[in-house]
Amino acid sequence: MNPLWIDTDMGFDDLASVLAVTGTPGWSVAGLSLVAGNAPLPVVIDNALRSAACFGWSFPIHAGAAGPLVGELETAQAILGGDAMRSAGRSLPPQRTTLSSEDAVGALAAWLRASPTPATILALGPLTNIALLMRRHPELAARIGELMWMGGSAGPGNHTAAAEFNAYVDPESINEVLAAGLPLAMVGLDTCRQVRVDKADADALRALGTDRGMLIGDLLEGYVRIAGADGRSTMALYDPTATAALLAPGSISFTPAHLVAECSGEHTRGMTVVEWRVPRKAQANARIATTADAAAVRAVVLGGLAAVAR
């Protein structure tokens, strides 16, 4: 098994990512650390614990940062709904498991120390927890073999004209992670938007006829309806596209580049500035996703969801 630690702000596409991992042979989730982002931390915790009860997760879940390194938290609830889990019908059942701890950084540090090989972290929200890990345990940087992050953009933003949401929430954390020398691979908006899902994908999950299939299908359709209330539009597959970069090697193409997050611009805070001209203008400090094999990403993600739903 390939163990994977997931750091998440647990909206629907985060949930879909976790389910894709658990539904893909050869992969396992070693632990889940939670961070405020899509919604305030109590909502993120509730989503994670209800998901764990619903899908029978046995891996530990740890609460982490309740806000960014600097400033106040800004959420995506205006787009995703109060619980960050818009649905066309069914919602997660109310039953919850319990948190393993409220010290996500400590739990992640312990897992890294115990890992026999350099470990892989999948980050699906603001990078606050990872930056705090480097502040408290800088010696553990060498224990991280890959940090796959869904965030940022090599082009326009979505939360603002310049900034992708995860980057906007905590741009200081991005720069701290880069300064620590972590092997960051960024899967940004421009690549995720190459992979689309639609109502037919939700219908296919509901057609499995299981309770889980009905639930995941309704949540997926709610996600699709973010792109258009009538459900006829396609929706970009965000967090699961970054997940597919791990589950289906070769499905995402990366190019080395120099990355920095803008932290002070009046109109550009949270912008991820990519210098492609390496090594002539700067040294590469990250790998930036450029293209996605949409069919391969959809196959591994939707296949994983269907495996869990059966």
N, C-alpha and C positions, 0 to 999 in steps of 0.2 A: 504493500500500500504506500502511496505517496501522501504523507501527512501535510496538511495545509492549515495555517492559522488565518482566520478571517477577521478583519477589523471593519466594522460596519455601522452605519446609521439607520439600518433596518427599515427601509421602505419596501415597496413591492419588488423593485428590480434587485434589491439586495437579497430578499427572500428567494427570488428565482435563482440567484447565483448560488446560494447555499444549497438549494434543492438540486441544482444541476451538478454540484460537486458530489452530493450524497447519492445521486442517481447515476453517476459515471463509474464504471468498474475501475478499480485500481487507485481510487482516490478516497481520502477520508479527511474529515474536519477534526483537527486536534483541539481547537478551542475557538471561542468567539469573544472578541472584545468589542464593547459598544461605545459609540461616541455620538454626541449631539450633532445634528446636522439637518437631515430631512425634517426632523421634529425635535422638540426638547428631549433631554435624556429620559425622563420618566415615560414618555410615549415610546421612545426607542426600546427601553427595557420591556415595557408591556408587550410590544410587538414581538420581541425576541422570545419572551417566555411563553406567550400564547402559541407562537410557531413551534417551539420546542415540544409543547404538550400535544399539539395537533399532529405533528409529523414524527413524534417518538425520538427526538434527538437525545442522545446520551452524552454528548460532549459538553464540557464546562462552558458556562456563559458568565462573563465578567463585565461589570459596569465600569466605564472609564470616564473620560473628560465630559463635563457638562457644558463646556463652552470653549471658545477658541483661546489661543495663547494671549491675544490682545483684543480688547473691545468686547462688545455684546454679541450674543448669538443671533444670527439671522437664519430663519428656517425656510423650507420650501412648502410649508403647509398651504399657502395660498394656491399652489398648483396641485399638490398631491392630496389635499384634504387634511383634516385635523389629525388623523391617525397615520398619514402618509401611506395609506393603503386603500386608495379609491377602488371601488368594486362595482360591477354591474349587477350585483345581487348578494351573494353570500360573503360573509366576513369570517375572519378567524374566530373559532369558538372562544368563549371567555375563560376556559380552564387554562391555568398557568403552571409552569414548573417554578423552580426557585433559582435565584442567582447563586453562582458558586462563590462569588466574592464581589466586593466593590472596589477592587484594586486591579484593574485590567493591566496596568503597566507592570505591576509585580508579577502577575500571572504569566504575562508574555515573556518577561525576563526569565522566569523559572523554566518555561518551556524551551527557550533558546539555549539556556545553559545545559539542559538535559538532552538536547538534540544531538545525535551522533554525527550528523553531517550539517553543513550550512543549510539553514531552514528557509522555507518560502512563506512569505506573508502576502495575502491578497487584501488590499485596502480599498474599500468601496465608499468611503466618505471623506470628510476632512481628515488631514493627516495629524491631528492634534495628539492622539495617543502615541503615535510613532515618534513624534518630536519629543514628547515627554519621556519616552523610553530612552532616547539618546541623551537627554539632559541628565537623567538619573543613572544611566548605565552605559556610558559611551563605549566601554570596553566590549559591549555586545554587538557592536557594528559588524565585527568580523564573523559573527555567528549567523548573519543574514545573507543567504545566497542570492535571493531575489526578492524585491519588493515590487509587486505588480499593483499599479494604482489606476483606478478609473477616476480620472479627474483632469482638469485643465483642458486646453485646446491649443492647437497650432494655428487656429484661425479665429473666427468670431466666437463670442461667448453665448450663453443662454440666460444666465441670471442678470447680467448686464450686457451691454454691447460688446464689452471686452473680456468678460470673465465668465468661466464655467462655474456652476454653483459650488461644488466641493472645494475648488480653489479659492473662490470668493470668501467662503466662510472663514478660512484660516490660512491666508497666504504666508504668514510668518512661519507656520509649521513646515511648509514646503521648503523654504530656504534653509531652515534648520536641518531638515532631513538631508538635503543636498550637501550642506556644509559638513555633515557627519560622514559623508562619503558612502552612503548606502547605495546599493545597486538598484536605482529606481528605474522602472519601466513605466512610462506614462501612456495610457490609452485614453485619448481625449475625445472631445465631442466630434471632431472632424472624422475620426475613424469609426466611432460608434454609430454615427448617422448613416454609415454605409450598410448597416444591418437593420432590417425592418421586420416588424411583426404586425399582424392585423387580426381582425375579428375571426377570420377563418382558423387561425392558430388556436384561439380560445375555444372555438366550437369543437375542434379536434380533441382537445383535452376533455371537454364535457362529454363528448361522444364515447369516452371510455366507460361511462356509466357508473363510476365509483364516487364516493363522497369526496375523496381528495381531488379527483379529476374535476368534479363540479366546482369545488372551491377554487382550485388553481385557475380554472377556466374563467370564472367570474372575476377573479382578481386581475388576470391578464387582460380581459376585456376592459375593466375599469382603467387599467394602465393605458391601453390603446386609446380610450376615449379622451385622454389628456390631449391628444393631437386633434380631436374633433368630437364634439358631443354626440354626433350621430353614429359614431363607431365605424364610419366608412373610410377614414384616413388610415394610413400606416403610421406606426410609431417607432422611433429609433430605439434600439435595444442597448441600453447604456451599461449598467454594471455587468450583465452577463457577457457582454462582448469582451471585457477585460478578463473575465473568468475563463472564457474560451481560449484566450491566449495561453493559459496554463493547461487546460484540459485537452486541447487539440493543437499541439505544437505545429506551427506553420500556418495556422489559420489567420494570424495577424503578423504583418511585416513591420519591422522596427528599423529605425535609422539612428545611429549615434548622433547626439547634438548637445549643445550647451543650453541648459534650462535655468531660468530664474523667474521668481514670482514677483510681480510689482506690488509693493505694499503701501505706497504713499500717494499714488496718482489720484487726483480728484475724480477723474473719469475712468481710470484704468486699474483701480485696486483689484487685485485678484487675477489680473491678466497673467498668463504664463507665456513668457517671452522666450521664443525658441530661436537660437542662433544655429543655423544649419551649416554654416561655413567653417567646419572644423577640419583639421586643426589650424587653419589659416588665421581665423579671427578669434578663436577660443578653443579651449580643451573640452572635449565631450565629458559631461558629468551625468548623463542619463541616456536612456534609449526611448525614442519617441515613436509611437505607432503611426504608421502612414496609410496602410491599406488593410482592408479586411476581406477575407474570403467569406462572403455572406452566407453561402450555402453551407460551408463547413461550420461556421459559428451557429447557425440556426439548427443544424443537425445535432450538434453536441448539447446545446442548451435545451431545445425542445425535446430531444431524446431523453435527456436527464429528467426533465419535468414529467414526461410520460411514464418513465420508469418508476418514479416516486408515486405517481397518481394511480398506478395499476393496483 
